[in-house]
Amino acid sequence: MTTCTSRAAWVHLLRRLHFFIGLFVGPFIFVAALTGTLYVATPQLENLLYHDTLHGTIDGERQPIAAQIAVAERALDAPLTLSAVRPALEAGETTRVMFADPTLQASENRAIFVDPVTLAVKGDMTVYGTSGILPLRQWIDYAHRSLLLGDMGRLYSELAASWMWVAALGGIVLWGFTRPKRRIKNRLQNTRRVHVTLGWCLLAGMLLFSATGLTWSQWAGGNVDKLRAGLGWLTPQVNTQLHGGEMMAMDPHAEHRGHAGGMMQHVSPIAWDRIDAVLNVAQRGGIDATHLEIRPPRSADRAWTVTELDRRWPTQVDAVAVDPQSLTIVDYTQFADFPLMAKLTRWGVDFHMGVLFGLPNQLLLIVFGLALCVAIAMGYRLWWIKRPAQPLVSPLQTLTQSWLALTLPARVVTLVVAVAIGMALPVMGASLLLFMAIDWLRWRSAVTQSLSRAAE
């Protein structure tokens, strides 16, 4: 086996791993960055596109929410179960009356938009998740998460999130090992300089988006939830159990879950007559955000919930549970009392979605997403400039042999770390094995071709 110094062995391993991440995962990171940029760039376009639906009469007295629900129910072509209401508390907004429609996907609801003053139906469309995004951004969100391919397509975004932090940190370490002692101006070094500079500038963002992206992921997300539960980092949820029931378990997906359609049990229409009283109780109890959601009890022994939805800074996501009979608050969760890590997770997810700081957050993420796309393009250009004229047949050019060239303690440590991370991030572990297999097969093919030419 070819021998080399410990430093050279690390350089070979890091360079080969960075190359494979760029070659095979780079396109997925590029698509995730591009679709994510589109997502955070389109709220204003969505507001313009659906302006008539989202805006109602500015002047006039708002009608009771129960009356608005009755109008929305009459607008349906078939009876559906009411799941939640987002009342218009600011002048000129419309109320969203949301129904669980069995024909829709998980986290989707059918929303009837009602003018709270005139009781005119302003729109009827599908809304998605806690953020309540409308069809335009919903389509972009599905493209960002799954390439519009459903659950199978979610592997793409998990692959990107799993490897992006490794690409970022590995690239920085590799630069530290191989940076030139003096400034050289040529096509190779100029391209490398742009790639490295962008890597440094985007490092913190890549680490943040990788971490928050993994919390949404299909496979690693479950392991992240278990870790957070074990460390007590989950988001507190209000206890809706009446008559002295036990506290609800904390919700591992509270930061970014949608409202699952079809999960809400039917509530008698009479119960909705009390919705205005429930809202009044919640507001007197400290719920003061202008964007909130009212959800009915899932069963007779459960309370109503009124939850703030303002994810901007300062964050307003307090929630209360209200007994519909006695009209008393039975439980209250305040964001100020959340564990620090639950707060950081909430802020990280909201920053990821471009809502935490409003327009400045959007602009920063647009610049980040476009710069990341440029960094990936520069990485491909760098590889194209450096590509060998003939395939290299040295086994040291493979991941496996580069790892074997390390010292024994280094091999043990890297193997343990790789196995641990592979178990925590299954898509990363499976793709690493695939990288190694492709790399070895490619090397064997090059060796066979070289021997054949020599024999001729």
C-alpha distance (Angstrom), angle and dihedral (degrees) to the residues before:
residue distance angle dihedral
M1 . . .
T2 3.76 . .
T3 3.81 112.0 .
C4 3.78 127.8 -146.8
T5 3.77 140.3 160.4
S6 3.80 120.9 -76.9
R7 3.80 90.7 -109.9
A8 3.81 92.2 50.4
A9 3.81 90.5 48.0
W10 3.80 91.4 54.5
V11 3.79 90.8 47.2
H12 3.81 91.2 50.9
L13 3.82 91.8 49.0
L14 3.80 95.6 45.6
R15 3.79 93.1 44.7
R16 3.79 92.7 49.8
L17 3.81 93.3 46.5
H18 3.80 92.0 45.9
F19 3.79 89.0 49.2
F20 3.80 93.0 52.7
I21 3.80 93.1 46.1
G22 3.78 89.9 51.1
L23 3.79 94.8 44.0
F24 3.79 99.7 45.7
V25 3.82 106.3 18.7
G26 3.80 97.6 32.3
P27 3.82 94.1 80.4
F28 3.80 91.1 52.6
I29 3.81 92.1 48.8
F30 3.81 87.9 48.1
V31 3.82 92.1 53.3
A32 3.82 91.9 44.7
A33 3.81 90.7 50.7
L34 3.80 92.9 46.9
T35 3.81 96.3 46.9
G36 3.81 90.8 42.5
T37 3.79 89.2 53.4
L38 3.79 90.2 51.4
Y39 3.80 90.1 49.5
V40 3.80 95.6 54.3
A41 3.81 92.4 40.3
T42 3.81 97.4 56.7
P43 3.86 109.3 61.6
Q44 3.78 91.4 96.5
L45 3.80 90.9 46.0
E46 3.81 89.6 50.0
N47 3.80 91.0 50.5
L48 3.79 89.5 50.9
L49 3.80 94.2 45.3
Y50 3.83 93.3 49.6
H51 3.78 96.8 31.8
D52 3.80 96.0 127.9
T53 3.80 91.3 49.9
L54 3.79 96.1 47.1
H55 3.80 98.3 43.7
G56 3.78 130.4 61.9
T57 3.78 140.4 165.3
I58 3.81 113.8 -29.9
D59 3.80 100.0 -162.2
G60 3.77 125.5 51.0
E61 3.78 140.9 58.2
R62 3.80 117.5 -60.9
Q63 3.78 115.2 -121.0
P64 3.83 120.8 -128.7
I65 3.80 114.3 -78.0
A66 3.81 89.4 -124.0
A67 3.82 89.0 60.5
Q68 3.79 90.4 50.1
I69 3.81 90.2 51.9
A70 3.80 90.6 51.5
V71 3.81 90.2 53.5
A72 3.81 90.9 49.3
E73 3.81 92.1 50.3
R74 3.79 91.2 52.1
A75 3.82 89.5 52.0
L76 3.81 91.6 62.0
D77 3.77 119.8 98.4
A78 3.82 89.6 -146.2
P79 3.82 132.5 16.3
L80 3.81 115.1 -87.0
T81 3.78 132.5 179.6
L82 3.78 114.8 -99.3
S83 3.79 109.5 -125.2
A84 3.81 106.9 172.7
V85 3.79 146.0 -18.5
R86 3.79 128.5 -140.0
P87 3.81 103.3 -163.8
A88 3.79 122.5 -149.5
L89 3.80 103.4 -115.1
E90 3.80 96.6 164.8
A91 3.80 124.1 68.1
G92 3.77 113.9 -97.3
E93 3.81 97.1 22.9
T94 3.80 128.3 114.6
T95 3.78 127.2 -129.4
R96 3.81 118.0 -115.8
V97 3.77 113.6 -141.1
M98 3.80 105.8 -170.1
F99 3.78 127.7 -158.0
A100 3.79 131.2 -166.6
D101 3.80 104.2 -120.1
P102 3.84 115.3 -168.6
T103 3.81 90.2 -151.8
L104 3.82 92.0 63.7
Q105 3.78 129.1 81.7
A106 3.79 125.2 -102.3
S107 3.82 114.2 -68.5
E108 3.81 90.9 18.8
N109 3.80 124.1 116.1
R110 3.76 133.8 -176.7
A111 3.79 107.7 -119.7
I112 3.79 127.5 -159.3
F113 3.81 111.0 -160.4
V114 3.81 112.9 -146.5
D115 3.80 129.3 -171.3
P116 3.83 102.2 -124.9
V117 3.82 92.7 -149.7
T118 3.81 104.4 42.6
L119 3.84 97.0 22.8
A120 3.81 89.0 -131.6
V121 3.81 117.1 152.5
K122 3.81 105.4 -117.8
G123 3.78 100.9 179.9
D124 3.79 149.3 -12.9
M125 3.81 118.8 -149.8
T126 3.79 145.8 128.6
V127 3.80 117.9 -86.0
Y128 3.78 125.9 -167.7
G129 3.77 135.3 -140.7
T130 3.76 133.2 -35.4
S131 3.79 90.3 -48.1
G132 3.81 89.3 58.8
I133 3.78 94.6 -140.8
L134 3.80 118.2 -177.1
P135 3.84 128.7 -126.1
L136 3.84 97.4 -79.4
R137 3.78 96.5 55.4
Q138 3.78 90.9 33.2
W139 3.81 88.6 62.8
I140 3.82 90.9 47.3
D141 3.80 90.3 47.2
Y142 3.81 91.7 52.9
A143 3.81 89.0 49.2
H144 3.80 90.1 49.9
R145 3.79 94.4 48.4
S146 3.78 103.7 35.7
L147 3.83 111.9 0.3
L148 3.84 85.5 -110.9
L149 3.82 88.5 -69.5
G150 3.80 99.5 114.4
D151 3.80 123.5 -128.2
M152 3.80 93.0 -20.8
G153 3.78 89.8 56.9
R154 3.80 90.9 55.7
L155 3.80 87.5 77.0
Y156 3.80 87.8 74.7
S157 3.80 95.0 59.5
E158 3.79 92.0 42.0
L159 3.81 89.6 51.4
A160 3.80 90.1 51.8
A161 3.82 93.9 46.8
S162 3.81 92.5 44.8
W163 3.80 95.1 54.8
M164 3.81 103.8 30.7
W165 3.81 94.8 82.7
V166 3.81 90.6 47.6
A167 3.79 91.0 49.9
A168 3.81 90.9 49.3
L169 3.80 98.0 47.1
G170 3.81 94.1 36.5
G171 3.78 91.4 51.2
I172 3.80 91.7 51.9
V173 3.82 92.3 48.6
L174 3.80 91.0 46.4
W175 3.81 89.7 51.6
G176 3.81 89.2 51.4
F177 3.81 90.0 54.4
T178 3.80 97.9 44.1
R179 3.82 109.0 27.3
P180 3.82 112.0 131.6
K181 3.79 118.1 -107.4
R182 3.79 91.5 -130.7
R183 3.78 133.8 29.9
I184 3.79 110.8 -91.5
K185 3.77 122.2 -168.7
N186 3.77 114.6 -151.0
R187 3.77 136.4 110.5
L188 3.80 93.7 -88.3
Q189 3.81 97.4 47.5
N190 3.79 94.2 40.8
T191 3.80 90.6 54.2
R192 3.79 91.4 44.3
R193 3.81 90.6 50.0
V194 3.81 92.1 54.5
H195 3.80 91.2 46.6
V196 3.82 93.1 49.3
T197 3.80 94.5 43.5
L198 3.78 91.2 52.8
G199 3.80 89.4 46.0
W200 3.79 91.3 56.4
C201 3.81 93.1 44.7
L202 3.79 93.3 48.5
L203 3.81 98.0 38.6
A204 3.82 98.0 102.0
G205 3.79 91.9 44.6
M206 3.80 93.4 49.5
L207 3.81 90.8 51.4
L208 3.82 91.7 47.9
F209 3.80 95.2 46.4
S210 3.77 92.0 45.2
A211 3.82 91.5 52.5
T212 3.81 96.1 44.3
G213 3.79 92.1 41.6
L214 3.80 90.7 55.6
T215 3.81 90.8 57.0
W216 3.82 87.4 64.1
S217 3.79 94.5 44.6
Q218 3.77 125.0 116.3
W219 3.82 100.3 -129.0
A220 3.79 108.5 16.2
G221 3.80 91.1 41.4
G222 3.81 91.8 72.7
N223 3.80 91.2 53.2
V224 3.80 90.5 48.1
D225 3.82 89.2 52.8
K226 3.82 91.2 50.7
L227 3.79 90.7 50.7
R228 3.79 92.4 49.1
A229 3.80 91.2 47.1
G230 3.80 91.7 50.4
L231 3.80 91.7 50.3
G232 3.82 94.5 43.2
W233 3.79 94.0 -114.6
L234 3.80 98.5 130.4
T235 3.78 121.9 122.1
P236 3.85 113.6 -101.5
Q237 3.79 115.4 -118.1
V238 3.79 128.1 -157.9
N239 3.77 117.7 -101.2
T240 3.82 107.5 -119.5
Q241 3.80 95.1 178.4
L242 3.81 112.0 118.5
H243 3.80 127.6 -152.4
G244 3.81 96.1 37.6
G245 3.79 98.0 -51.4
E246 3.78 122.6 165.1
M247 3.77 123.0 -85.4
M248 3.77 116.9 -90.1
A249 3.78 116.0 -108.3
M250 3.76 117.1 -101.2
D251 3.77 113.2 -95.4
P252 3.82 114.3 -120.0
H253 3.83 90.7 -162.4
A254 3.80 98.6 43.8
E255 3.81 92.9 112.4
H256 3.77 95.4 61.9
R257 3.78 112.5 1.2
G258 3.76 122.3 125.3
H259 3.75 125.6 -136.6
A260 3.75 107.7 -91.7
G261 3.75 112.3 -127.1
G262 3.77 118.2 -129.0
M263 3.81 94.8 23.8
M264 3.82 96.4 99.7
Q265 3.79 115.4 93.4
H266 3.79 117.7 -134.2
V267 3.80 114.4 -85.8
S268 3.79 120.2 -158.4
P269 3.81 112.9 -104.5
I270 3.81 87.7 -125.4
A271 3.79 89.1 65.1
W272 3.78 89.9 61.3
D273 3.80 89.8 61.9
R274 3.80 86.2 76.3
I275 3.78 95.8 53.3
D276 3.80 93.5 98.9
A277 3.79 90.9 51.7
V278 3.81 90.6 47.8
L279 3.80 90.6 52.4
N280 3.81 91.2 49.0
V281 3.80 91.2 52.1
A282 3.81 91.2 49.1
Q283 3.79 92.7 49.4
R284 3.79 91.9 49.3
G285 3.80 87.3 49.7
G286 3.80 93.8 58.3
I287 3.81 106.6 -82.8
D288 3.79 98.4 133.7
A289 3.83 105.8 153.0
T290 3.79 117.4 118.7
H291 3.81 91.9 -138.7
L292 3.78 113.6 60.6
E293 3.78 142.8 137.6
I294 3.79 129.3 -132.0
R295 3.78 117.8 -155.0
P296 3.82 126.3 -174.9
P297 3.81 123.5 -128.7
R298 3.78 117.7 -82.8
S299 3.80 90.9 -135.7
A300 3.79 140.7 -0.6
D301 3.81 93.2 -86.0
R302 3.81 93.5 54.4
A303 3.79 132.8 85.1
W304 3.79 132.4 -127.9
T305 3.78 116.6 -101.4
V306 3.79 127.4 -143.3
T307 3.81 112.0 -168.4
E308 3.79 130.5 -175.1
L309 3.81 114.1 -128.9
D310 3.79 103.0 -170.8
R311 3.81 104.8 123.8
R312 3.79 95.1 173.8
W313 3.78 125.1 103.9
P314 2.98 118.2 -49.8
T315 3.78 88.3 37.3
Q316 3.80 117.9 -131.1
V317 3.81 111.6 -167.4
D318 3.81 101.8 133.2
A319 3.80 116.8 143.2
V320 3.81 137.6 -164.7
A321 3.77 134.5 -164.5
V322 3.81 114.4 -141.4
D323 3.80 127.0 -161.7
P324 3.85 104.4 -130.8
Q325 3.79 92.7 -151.4
S326 3.79 103.4 47.3
L327 3.83 93.7 24.3
T328 3.79 91.2 -134.7
I329 3.79 129.4 135.0
V330 3.80 109.3 -108.5
D331 3.80 97.6 -179.1
Y332 3.80 139.6 7.6
T333 3.80 132.8 -166.4
Q334 3.78 120.0 -165.9
F335 3.78 125.2 -163.6
A336 3.80 88.6 -139.3
D337 3.81 88.7 64.8
F338 3.81 96.2 48.4
P339 3.83 116.7 117.4
L340 3.80 111.9 -96.6
M341 3.80 93.7 -110.3
A342 3.81 91.3 50.3
K343 3.80 88.3 53.6
L344 3.81 92.3 47.7
T345 3.80 90.3 49.2
R346 3.80 90.8 49.6
W347 3.80 91.9 49.9
G348 3.80 93.0 43.1
V349 3.80 93.0 53.1
D350 3.81 92.5 45.5
F351 3.80 91.2 48.6
H352 3.82 88.3 49.5
M353 3.81 88.7 54.7
G354 3.80 92.9 47.3
V355 3.81 97.1 -118.6
L356 3.81 105.1 101.9
F357 3.80 98.0 85.8
G358 3.78 99.1 16.3
L359 3.80 118.0 -135.5
P360 3.85 96.0 1.7
N361 3.81 88.0 54.7
Q362 3.80 90.4 50.8
L363 3.80 94.2 48.7
L364 3.80 92.5 47.4
L365 3.81 92.0 51.3
I366 3.79 92.2 46.7
V367 3.81 89.9 54.1
F368 3.81 90.4 44.7
G369 3.81 94.2 49.7
L370 3.80 94.7 47.8
A371 3.82 92.0 44.6
L372 3.80 90.3 51.0
C373 3.80 89.9 52.7
V374 3.82 89.2 51.6
A375 3.82 91.2 48.2
I376 3.81 90.4 53.5
A377 3.81 91.1 47.4
M378 3.82 89.5 50.8
G379 3.80 89.0 51.0
Y380 3.79 90.4 55.8
R381 3.78 90.9 46.5
L382 3.80 89.8 50.6
W383 3.79 91.1 51.9
W384 3.80 91.4 47.6
I385 3.80 92.1 52.8
K386 3.82 92.8 47.1
R387 3.80 97.8 41.3
P388 3.81 112.4 126.9
A389 3.79 119.4 -112.1
Q390 3.81 89.9 -130.8
P391 3.80 128.9 27.5
L392 3.79 111.3 -91.8
V393 3.79 113.6 -125.2
S394 3.80 98.4 -170.1
P395 3.81 108.5 123.2
L396 3.80 88.1 -140.5
Q397 3.80 86.9 73.9
T398 3.83 90.8 69.5
L399 3.79 125.5 84.7
T400 3.80 92.4 -123.3
Q401 3.79 96.5 52.0
S402 3.80 92.0 40.7
W403 3.79 87.7 56.8
L404 3.82 92.1 46.6
A405 3.80 89.0 53.8
L406 3.82 89.8 65.3
T407 3.79 121.2 94.7
L408 3.80 116.5 -90.7
P409 3.84 95.1 -104.5
A410 3.81 90.2 48.3
R411 3.82 90.9 49.9
V412 3.80 91.5 50.9
V413 3.80 93.7 47.8
T414 3.81 94.4 46.2
L415 3.82 91.4 46.4
V416 3.81 92.6 51.3
V417 3.81 91.7 46.3
A418 3.82 91.8 46.9
V419 3.81 92.8 50.0
A420 3.81 92.8 46.0
I421 3.80 93.7 48.2
G422 3.81 91.0 42.7
M423 3.80 90.5 55.4
A424 3.80 92.4 46.8
L425 3.82 92.6 44.1
P426 3.81 104.5 32.8
V427 3.80 96.0 -178.9
M428 3.80 89.8 54.7
G429 3.80 91.6 48.4
A430 3.80 93.7 49.6
S431 3.80 93.0 45.5
L432 3.82 91.5 49.3
L433 3.79 90.0 55.8
L434 3.79 88.5 48.3
F435 3.81 91.1 50.4
M436 3.80 90.6 52.4
A437 3.80 92.8 48.0
I438 3.81 93.3 49.0
D439 3.79 91.2 45.4
W440 3.80 93.6 51.0
L441 3.82 93.5 45.1
R442 3.79 90.7 48.5
W443 3.81 90.8 51.0
R444 3.82 92.4 47.6
S445 3.79 90.0 50.8
A446 3.80 90.8 51.1
V447 3.80 91.0 49.0
T448 3.80 91.9 49.8
Q449 3.81 91.6 49.8
S450 3.81 90.8 47.9
L451 3.80 92.5 50.8
S452 3.79 91.0 47.4
R453 3.78 91.6 53.3
A454 3.80 90.7 47.5
A455 3.79 91.0 51.4
E456 3.77 91.0 53.2
